């Protein structure tokens, strides 16, 4: 096996974190062989690296012989020199490696191979410790969703808009309350979704402005642990005030699709089959999807995304629960199941659970209610 060279693309580089056990904005990790690896960190980070990294050796700049050659040349040239000292001239790198670092490694004489499957199998199979980290993140997500719903349930309705404490209740205020609670628990989710209608018909609309009554609010919170760096992922949809019949029907269909997706999951089942099980329920209920063969009626609410994805050090990672994916699910995968229905001008409904694939089914990490009614969360 060729040696491995990793230079992070930022602190969120999950391949670097997985290999070294140390998330850092800039640094160098080399695995010369199994059990023979080294992490090089700046003077600013070396004490933290020595405390947290699982690399066999942790070196500061002076020990490693670091020379500043400019923004993109310094780490590749150091990597090339350290490889040569071991009599090595080739290395594997992550597909995440920035292009400038790749060019500099090659310019320094390293024969570089991009390992497109780097850690793919290892990261898919979650250990009991990793599963515990994800479960903790899921509990934090549940607490944050409950806090958002609590705020919604306390609001008054004035001219079709929610008011709380004598001012309109906005997505921004709800975001701030959820983020504060997550921070107190040791988690963060800067890109969470708290989106009212009709804009929540766009599945990744983050939310802005006042929340309307009598219309769905999609709350999608995917926090990562500040210590573990593992994610959870949870979505619920609620309505404050009178629930429109169409939204109630959409919610019932999505809930049935969620149950069908979960029931279809077990080790050995293709991700495609889970997605098709979800789409079939939506079609049977009079709706549709963007998947060929499950389009449903024209002009009505549809699901325009995959059924789910893997969760770990990235909030979106392998495997995928979508139409083209024939790859079987594996025991130890942690996946989301998140069917939804959306219609521009009306809004959307999405419900999402996260759990671990086993030979007997999905061990669901999610316990919070799936109700449309905010009172059921309190």
Protein Blocks (a to p, Z undefined) as FASTA:
>chain_A
ZZdddddfbjklmklmmmnopacfbdcdddfbghiacddddfklmmmmmmmpmcfbdcdf
klnopacebjklmmmmmmmmmmmmnopabdcddfklcfklmmmmmmnopacdddfkgokl
mmmmccfklmmmmmmmmmmmmmmmmmmmmmmmmpcceehiaceehiacdfklmmmmmmmm
mmmnopacfkbccdddfklmpmklgbgcjddehiacddddddddfklopacddddddded
jddfklmmmmmmmmmmmmmmmmmgcehiafklmmmmmmmmmmmnopacfbehilopghia
cdfbdfbdcddjbfbdcddddfklmbdcdehiacddddddddehiaccdddddddddfkb
ccdfbfbdfbfblklmZZ
